[in-house]
Each structure stands twice: as structure tokens, then as C-alpha cells.
Amino acid sequence: MSSKITVNCKIPSGWKKKIKHLAAERSQPSEQIIYEAIAQYLGENTSKTNSRIDTLEEEVSELYSTIAQLSSSIKKLQQQAIAAASMNPLTGTPTTERQRTIVALEFDEDDGVEDEPDEILYDFLPPEER
């Protein structure tokens, strides 16, 4: 590697603010941000730039892994919910189709506790007069 030299140049004050902001975000000195910018412009690779890309790739891989784990957990919970819905809450055993039908009939909304008004009016009459 060749020796390094110092370069001085004037830049707009807005650039200086942007450079300081980037440096603070990356926890790097401002000189490193300028060095990377010049290297990128010249098409040179810097180990710092590559390490940032490597770090981002690792983070993306971790996110993909986390998403896969969450998807698996969701599928398991859905299967457990389906299994729980088909279990008899009193005995803990699987319900049969007949039992589910009976339970559905017992809790039918149309068959309320109160009778219909016309049933009440006719209930006291003898069967032949109903």
C-alpha cells in the first residue's frame, strides 16, 4: 500500500453537517466518512465499506431466520387451536361429529328459553283444539 498524504479542500457548510451526522450515526470519525466517500468515487474497495455490507448481510440473514421461526410457531399454534376446537372441554377427548351436532343443537340461538307468543297461547288448550 502506498503512503498516505493529507488533502485539504473547502466544502460547503451543508456538507460538513451531513458528514458529521453520518459520522455520529456510524460512530466513526468524520475523516473516515470522507475517506470512504473518496474511495467509493474512485472505485476503490475499503475494508470498512465491505465490513458494513457484511454486517448488513448478516442482519438480513438473521431476520430471515427469525421470520422462518415465527412462521413455524404460527403454524403450530394454528394446529393447536384446531385440535382444541375439536376436543370435548369436559372430558378432554376428541368429539365426534354426532357430539358436535348435539352441542350445536343445544346452543341453537333459535331455540331460546322463552316460548314464542303463539306457543304460549295454545299450550293450555287440549291437543284436539290446537
Buried (B, 14 or more C-beta within 10 A) or exposed (E): EEEEEEEEEEEEEEEEEEBEEBBEEEEBEBEBBBBBEEBEEEEEEBEBBEEEEEEEEEEEEEEEEEEEEEEEEEEEEEEEEEEEEEEEEEEEEEBEEEBEEEEEEEEEEEEEEEEEEEEEEEEEEEEEEE
